[in-house]
């Protein structure tokens, strides 16, 4: 059953289907050499979700976060280049800041942690996970990259905590999936050996959890 009225011919459902189809195509194309076609395919899913948000009159912060994520995908598609990696990191950092502001808008605020302690437990778990990941990554980072990674870690932890102040279970699930995707990406890039067998699993896992996260957040907010 499609999430938006109007069937397959509606712009909203069409944009969502396009995002999913492009994501599936990239899942298989990700092993191909870097090219503008491959980069374009990687950028389409989030660009389609941004268009979906815009077309449905979604909050501008959601549209901005999705558009910034598309730019991040475009940058990260240029693999093995630290300049593009930092550019992608910056785009996603800005996207997470937009998500924090979005989730804070209309949420119950931190007071909900007192009323529903399970939310506080989830938020504390996210903070603890962020600290553990940062401690694990820190020795493997070159000095020039440490400030950017620290800023990004703070932003994504804040995004995860903010998600648990909302009333949307889809947003909360999406935030957790986003954190999981980034944790796998960081592990793959900084901690795994180039010939590690685990890389055959981490690559698809990064992409699947990331796309599922963005779709869950988008539908959670628009619903």
C-alpha positions as a printed Julia matrix, in Angstrom:
223×3 Matrix{Float64}:
  0.0    0.0     0.0
  1.4    3.35   -1.05
  1.86   5.97    1.71
  0.48   8.93   -0.23
 -2.91   9.36   -1.94
 -3.27   9.27   -5.7
 -1.74   5.91   -6.57
  1.33   5.35   -8.71
  0.63   8.4   -10.83
  0.91  10.84   -7.93
  4.06  12.93   -7.68
  4.68  11.94   -4.05
  4.47   8.18   -4.59
  6.44   8.5    -7.82
  9.26  10.32   -6.05
  9.36   7.68   -3.3
  9.43   4.83   -5.8
 12.17   6.58   -7.78
 14.22   6.93   -4.6
 13.84   3.24   -3.78
 14.58   2.03   -7.32
 17.68   4.23   -7.64
 18.87   3.02   -4.23
 18.5   -0.62   -5.33
 20.38   0.1    -8.57
 23.22   1.77   -6.68
 23.42  -1.18   -4.3
 24.64  -3.2    -7.29
 26.5   -0.34   -9.02
 28.57   0.59   -5.94
 31.28  -1.94   -6.89
 31.79  -0.31  -10.32
 34.63   2.16  -10.93
 33.96   5.78   -9.95
 32.23   7.67  -12.78
 29.76  10.5   -13.19
 26.99   7.97  -13.99
 27.65   6.04  -10.79
 27.77   9.3    -8.81
 24.48  10.44  -10.36
 22.75   7.19   -9.42
 23.97   7.54   -5.82
 22.64  11.1    -5.65
 19.17  10.37   -7.05
 17.56   8.72   -3.97
 18.03  11.67   -1.62
 17.36  14.21   -4.35
 14.04  12.42   -4.99
 13.21  12.44   -1.27
 14.02  16.16   -1.1
 11.67  16.74   -4.04
  9.04  14.61   -2.3
  9.3   16.75    0.84
  9.13  19.97   -1.18
  6.19  18.79   -3.26
  4.22  17.68   -0.22
  4.79  20.99    1.55
  6.98  19.37    4.18
  8.97  21.45    6.68
 11.74  23.37    4.96
 14.22  21.91    7.45
 13.35  18.4     6.22
 13.78  19.44    2.58
 17.09  21.12    3.45
 18.37  18.09    5.36
 17.51  15.76    2.48
 19.07  18.09   -0.12
 22.24  18.42    1.96
 22.36  14.63    2.26
 22.15  14.36   -1.53
 25.16  16.69   -1.8
 26.94  14.54    0.78
 26.24  11.43   -1.27
 27.63  13.12   -4.37
 30.83  14.02   -2.53
 31.28  10.6    -0.93
 30.76   8.92   -4.29
 34.25  10.19   -5.17
 35.95   7.49   -3.14
 39.51   7.44   -1.77
 39.83  11.22   -1.83
 40.06  12.9     1.57
 39.0   16.26    0.16
 35.69  14.87   -1.06
 35.31  12.87    2.14
 35.61  16.05    4.22
 33.2   17.85    1.88
 30.71  15.0     2.3
 31.25  15.06    6.05
 30.49  18.79    6.07
 27.3   18.33    4.05
 26.04  15.6     6.37
 27.02  17.6     9.44
 24.83  20.44    8.15
 22.06  17.91    7.42
 22.2   16.65   11.0
 22.02  20.2    12.35
 18.91  20.69   10.21
 17.45  17.45   11.57
 18.15  18.53   15.18
 16.32  21.81   14.57
 13.48  19.97   12.82
 12.99  17.41   15.59
 13.14  20.12   18.24
 10.32  22.0    16.49
  7.03  20.9    17.98
  8.57  18.16   20.15
  7.9   17.79   23.86
 11.48  18.79   24.63
 13.69  17.14   27.21
 10.79  17.07   29.69
  9.52  13.97   27.92
 12.57  12.07   29.22
 11.15  12.43   32.73
  7.64  11.35   31.73
  8.85   8.42   29.62
 12.14   7.11   31.06
 12.67   4.64   28.2
 13.37   7.64   25.98
 16.04   8.83   28.41
 17.59   5.36   28.38
 17.7    5.4    24.58
 19.24   8.89   24.55
 21.89   7.87   27.07
 22.66   4.74   25.04
 23.17   6.9    21.94
 25.53   9.22   23.86
 27.48   6.26   25.25
 27.76   4.69   21.82
 29.04   7.96   20.37
 31.73   8.22   23.05
 32.85   4.62   22.5
 33.01   5.11   18.73
 34.98   8.33   19.07
 37.49   6.73   21.47
 37.89   3.82   19.08
 38.36   6.04   16.02
 40.56   8.74   17.53
 43.93   6.9    17.32
 43.24   5.96   13.7
 42.52   9.54   12.57
 45.14  11.86   11.16
 45.39  15.11   13.12
 43.85  17.23   10.35
 40.69  15.09   10.28
 40.05  14.91   14.03
 38.18  18.25   14.43
 35.8   17.42   11.57
 35.1   13.92   12.87
 34.53  15.26   16.4
 32.08  17.89   15.13
 30.26  15.3    13.08
 30.05  12.89   15.99
 28.54  15.58   18.2
 26.02  16.47   15.49
 24.81  12.92   14.85
 24.54  12.15   18.58
 22.5   15.34   19.0
 20.31  14.25   16.08
 19.73  10.87   17.69
 18.87  12.35   21.08
 16.55  14.93   19.5
 14.73  12.18   17.58
 13.68  10.59   20.88
 11.9   13.79   21.94
  9.47  13.41   19.0
  6.24  11.41   18.9
  7.15   9.59   15.68
  8.4    6.01   16.02
  9.52   6.15   12.38
 11.75   9.15   13.14
 13.28   7.37   16.13
 13.94   4.2    14.12
 15.37   6.29   11.28
 17.74   8.12   13.62
 19.05   4.83   15.05
 19.54   3.41   11.55
 21.38   6.59   10.51
 23.75   6.26   13.47
 24.3    2.58   12.67
 25.08   3.4     9.03
 27.62   6.05    9.98
 29.23   3.78   12.57
 29.69   1.05    9.95
 31.07   3.61    7.48
 33.57   4.94   10.01
 34.64   1.42   10.92
 35.12   0.5     7.27
 37.08   3.64    6.39
 39.31   3.98    9.43
 39.51   0.64   11.23
 39.33  -2.18    8.68
 42.29  -3.34    6.64
 41.95  -2.77    2.86
 41.73  -6.52    2.25
 39.48  -7.31    5.22
 36.84  -9.91    4.38
 34.3   -7.95    6.41
 34.26  -5.25    3.71
 32.06  -7.49    1.56
 29.36  -6.99    4.19
 29.99  -3.45    5.39
 29.52  -1.8     1.98
 25.96  -3.01    1.39
 25.1   -2.58    5.08
 26.11   1.1     5.01
 23.9    1.83    2.03
 20.84  -0.19    3.08
 20.72   1.21    6.62
 21.32   4.76    5.32
 18.52   4.66    2.73
 16.14   2.99    5.2
 17.0    5.72    7.73
 16.3    8.59    5.37
 13.04   7.08    4.12
 11.88   6.38    7.68
 12.63   9.94    8.79
 10.99  11.43    5.69
  7.79   9.42    6.06
  7.78   9.92    9.83
  7.89  13.7     9.47
  5.47  13.97    6.54
  2.99  11.64    8.22
